[in-house]
């Protein structure tokens, strides 16, 4: 196997010059670089990437923590991240926390041990332990989905409050009088609290009745189906429901149909996310489309800016949304 000494001898330069060319250091003439690179090819010399990374203090690794893999938001967001990081010559390490807060903390520590240059987390909550772990991280962290800017954590978020407000307006204008919200766990500030707060405020501003229910289930079709079935067994006057996600909404429509009612006619249903299933279920699900891939793009750019400059020009980026009307509302 060829050595650094072999390359230097063939190129007619010192080993230190070869090392400087390999590490792309300043001060080597272009003609010399060409000679060294040609000698590397002729010798078949293989660069020790680990040693190179240690010397340059760069690993070109980015850690990504997701709450679950089987999610439209996650998959599109990771696509957006990967596109920008690949253009920047970075490689990503993906970790799935499975919605377990303890695993998020473990992965932040593990990624630091792996000497990643930065971490992007698709956050489902913000608490004292998570903030402390992020503050202790040697690698900068950017959040997607939750607003950490009050803790000086750069964040890319969606306008969840406004989405909830628009859902309330739409259901009220459709003539719905007995409406409610199917949400998720309360510690998910964005998906549950922000969307419900906007929803409630819209009804208040329009002098409509406040929400009749606020259920807190899981991110799944099964949970939406179960929560909606429970509501229908207790309150037969329901005529509109706003769901925190499209999967919850699809489950709700299944429960409505199972009760002998017609989704979109007897009970209006609205979701969030514009999941690919939203356009193929019957009736088609009316929903709000989020830019999950642009969220990933922007979070990646924000993190690269921090890595390169030590800070980001933007501490919080709020993305808009589109209303996608279909037959369910």
N, C-alpha and C positions, 0 to 999 in steps of 0.2 A: 504493500500500500504506500502510495506517495506521501511524502511528508512536506512540511513547510520548507524545510531545508532544500528538498529537491526542486520545489518551485522557484525558490530564490536563486539557486544555482543556474537553472535553465533560463531564467529571465535576466540574470546578470545583475541582480539587486540584492539588498540585504533582507534578512527575514523580517525585520521591523517594517520595511517598506511593503513587503507582501501583506503583513498583518494590517497595515494602514489601508491598503487597497481593499482587502476583504471586508473591513469594517467601515468602508466608505468615509474615511477620515479626510479632513481638509489638508491641502498642501502637497498633494502628489500630482505631478505633471500628467496631462492626458496621455502623452506618448508612453510614459512609464506604466500607467494603468492598463493600456492596451497590451503591452508586453507581458505584464503579470497575468492578466486574464487569459492570454493565449497560452502561457506556460501552465496555468491551472488546468486548462482543457487538455493540453498535450500530456500532462502527467496523470490526469484522471484524479486530481486531488479533490477530496470531499471535505467541505467546510464543516467543522464541528459547530453546529448551530447553537448548542447549549453553551459552549464556551464563548461564542460570539455574543450571545444574549447577556451572559454574565458580565462581559467586559463593557458592553454598551449600556448595561442596566436597562435593556429593553427586551421584552419577551414577545411583543406583538400579539399577546393573548388578551382577550376580553371575556369576562364572565357574564353570563346572562342567567338570571334566576326567574323562572316562570312558576305560577301557582298550579298550573295543570296544562298538559300538552293538548288534550282534546278540547280545544277552544278556538273558535273563529278569531277572536280578538288576539289571542296569543300567537297563533300560526301566522296571521298577517303581520303582526307586530314584529315577530322574529324575522320574517322575510324583509321587512323594511330595515331592520338593524343590520342584517347580514349584507344587504346590498351596499350600504355605506362603508361598513367595516372592511369588506373585501376590496373595495376600491382603494381603501387606505392601507392595504397590505396587512390587515389584522385577521387573526383567526379567533373563532368564538368557541367557548366551552359552555354547554347548556346544562343547567341543573333544574330539576323539577321538584318543587317543595311539596307538591300534593296538598296544597292549602294548609300545611302544618307550619305554624309560626316558628317553632323550634328549629325546623330544617332550614328556614331562611337564614337564621343566625349562624347555623353550622356552615352553610355554603359561603357566607361572607368570609368567615374565618378560613375555610378551605381555599377559596380563591386567592386570599392573601398569601397563604402558604405556597400556592402555585405561582406567585409573583405576577398575577395578571396586572395589566396596566390600568384597567378600569372595570367597573361593574355596572350593568343595567339591571334593575329589578322591576318586574311587573308586580306592583304592590297591591295587596288587597286590604291592607290596614296600615295604620301608623300608631305605634305605641312607644313607651319609654325604652323598652328593651331594644327595639329595632333602631330607634334614633341613636341610642348609645353605641350599638354595634356599627352603625354607619359612620359615626363620628370617630370611632377607634380604627376604622379601616384605613390602611395605608393607601389603598387604591381608591380613587374618587368614585362616588356612586351617583347615578342618575335614576330617578324613579319615573315609571310610567303608570298612570292611572290614579295615583293619589298625590295630593298636594303636600309636599314636604318643605315648601319654600319658607314657611314660618320657622323652620328649624335650620334654615340655610342649606337645605338639600335641593339641588336642582331637580326640576320636575317637568314632565310633559303630561298634561291632563286634558280631559274632555269636559265640555261645558255641561256637567251633569245636572246642575241646578236648573239651567235654562231648558234642558230637555224635559225635566219633570214639569216645569211651568207650561211648556208647549203642549204636553200630553193632557194636562188639566184643561187647558183652553179648548183643545180639539174635542175631548169627550163632552165638555159642557155645551159647546156649540152644536154637537150632534144630538143634543136633547137628553143626554144621560143625567139622571137625578140621583141614582144610588150607586156610587162608584167607590173603588178602593184600590189599594196597591199591593202587589205581590212582590216582596223584596227578598233580601238575603240577610245574612247575619249583620247585626247592628254595628260591629266594629269596622265594617266596610263603609267608610264615610262617604266615598264617592258614589258607589252603586246603590247603596241603601239610603243613607241619610240625606245626601244632597238631592237625589232624584225625588225622594218623598217630600222633602222640604219645599222644593220648587212646585211640585204637584199640589201640595196643600195651599201654598201661597196663591197660586193661580185661582183656585176655587174661592179663596177668601176675597181676592180682588174682584171677582165677578159676582160676589154676594150669593154664591151657591152653597149648598150643604157641604160641610167638611167631609173628608174621606170616611167611609163607613168601616173600613178595616185596613190594617197594615200588617200583613203576614210576613214573617221572616223565615224563609226556607233556605234551600240550597240552589246552586247553579246547575239545575238539571231539569229535563222534561218531566221526570218522575215527581220531582218536588212540586213543580207547577201544577201538575195534575192532582196531586194529593191536597195541596193547599186550596185549590179552587173547589175541589169536591167538598172539603170541609166547610167552606164558605157557603156553598149552595145548599148544604144540608141544614144550615142555620138561618140563612137569609135568602128568601126566594125573590126578593125585590131587586137584586143586583141587575143593573143594566149596562154597566161599563167597568172595565178593569184595566189598569195600567200595570205592566209587568217590567221588572228591572232588567230582564234580558229576553231575547227572542226564544230561547229554549224554555224558559219558564212560561212564556206566553203560549207556546205550542202545547205544552202540557195543560195549560188552563183551557185551551180550546178543546182538547180531548175530553176533559172533564165536563165541559159545557155540553158537548155533543152526547156524552154518555148519560147526561141528565135529561135528554130528550129536547134540548134547546138548540137553537141555531146560532153559532158564533157569527158575529157581524150583523145579525138581525135582532135576536133577543138580547144579546149581550155584546157590546162593542169591546174589542180587545186590541191593545197597543203594546208593542215590544220595543226593545232597544238593541241595536247592533247590526241589523240587516244581514243576519246569518243566511248562508246559501239555502237553508231549508225554508226560509220565510217566503220565498217566491214559489215553492213547489207544494206547500201544504194547501189544504182546502178547508176554508177559504184562504186566499193569500193573506199573509200577515202584514198589517200596516205597522211600520216601524221607523225608527230613526237610524240613519246610516252614519256610523262613525268612521273617521279616517284612521283605521288601525295601522295600516302600512306607513302613511305619513307620520304617525306618532313614532314609529320605530326609526324612520329616517331622521326625524328631528332630534330624538334622544341620542342617536349615534353621533350626529354632528355636534351636539352639545357636549358629549363626553370627550370626543376627540379634541374639541377646543380646550377643555380643561386639561387634558393630558399634555397638549402642546404648549399652552400658554399659562397654565396654572390656575385658570379661572374661566368662567363662562360669562359672556356678555348678557345672557338672559337667565334669570333664576327660575322663572316659571313661564311656560308656554301653554296657552289655553287654545285648544283646537275647536272649530265649529262642527256643524252636523247638517244633515239633510233629512227632510221629511219624505218618507216613501209611502204614499197612500195606496192601500190595496183594499180587498173586500172586507177585512175584519173590522174596519172602523172608518 
